[in-house]
Amino acid sequence: MRYWSFNVVLLLLYIILIYGCASQMSLEDLSRDWLARPLSELKQEMKSPDSYASKIGWKETTYPLANGNFVYVEPVGADCSVHWEINQGGIIIGYQGKGNGCKQNEGPNNSIINTRTSTSPW
């Protein structure tokens, strides 16, 4: 019986490990969920005590773009931030992951996160 219990514990730990690795989303997957949504919703999410921005006491950071849009910066981890392109209506239309700490999808077509739904030059 003792041997069986040890095997059950190992099996459970293995399942937890596999599930944890499989359920992680890449920065690209998380960012795509915010496209076409209002910046106000992202700001509200960033105020959550569980958000990385809230935990580090992040101060709002923005910068203008030549096309009239602006970029809103969200820190998502150590040395990783998402630079959201916001249109004049306050809607998220694109993003770039910046920093060495950004986890990106693996594969030949996913080496750089730089997705825009507009034709802006940033």
N, C-alpha and C positions, 0 to 999 in steps of 0.2 A: 504494500500500500504506500509506503514512503516513496518508493521509486516512481510510482504512478503520479503522486502529487508533484514531485519535482518536474516531471515531464509536462504536466498541465501548466505549471507556472512558466516554464520556458516557452510553451506554445502561446500562452497569453501574452507574454512579453514580446514575442516575435510578431504576433498579430498587431499589437499596439504600435510597434516600430514601423511595420509596413503601412498601416493605416495613416500614421502621422506623416510619413514621407509622401505618400500618395495624395494626401489632402492639401498639401501646401500649394498655394497659388503663386505664380511668378508675378513680378511687378507688372509685366505687360498684361496679364489676365486681370489683375486688380484694377489697373488703369483703364482698361477698356470698359469696365463697368460704369465709369464716371463720364464717359463721352456723351455729349448731348444733354447733360444734366446741368441744372443751375449751380453756379459757384456757391450760392448761399447754402445749399445742401452739403457740399464738401466742407465748408467752414463749420457748419454745425457738427458734422462728424468729427472734425479735428478738435472740437471742444470736449469731446468725450474723454473721461479720465483714462481710458484704455489706449487712446491714440498716442503714438510716439511724440507727436508735436506737443501734446498736452503734458506728457511726462517730462519733457526737457524744457518746458516753458518757452516754446517758440514764439517769437514775435512775427506778426504778419509781414511778409516780404513780397513785393511786386516790382515789376519793371515794365516800361512801355515797349511796344513794338512799332515799327515803321508803318505797318498797315492799319494802325488805329486800335488794334487789339492790345491786350496786355498779358503778362505772364504772372501767375500766382504760384509761389514756391511752397511746396509741402515737404517737410522732412519725413522720411518713412523709415529711416534706420541710420546707423552710424555710417557716415560718408555716403549717404544715398538720399537723393531728394527727387521729387517729381516736379517738373516745371510745366504747369498747366497753361495752355493758351486759352484765354477767355475772350469771347467776342464782345462787341459793344452792347449786346443785349444781356450780358452776364452769364452766358452759356459756355460750358467747357467744350472746346472744339478740337483740341489736340494736346499732346503731351510729349515730354522727353524725360527719360530717366537719366540723372546725372550723378556721377560719383563712382568711385571704385567699389563701394559696398553694395551696389545695386545688383541683385540677383536677376539674371535675364534668362529667358528660355534658351534651351540648348538647341542646336541645329544650325544649318547653313543659312537659313533665311531669317533667323531671329537673333543675330549677334548684336544688333544695335536697336535700342528702343527709340523710335522717332516716328510716331504716328500722328498724322495730321488729317483732319477731315476738310481742311481748307487748303488754299494754295499759298499761304503766307510764307515768306522767306526765312523765318526764324529757324 
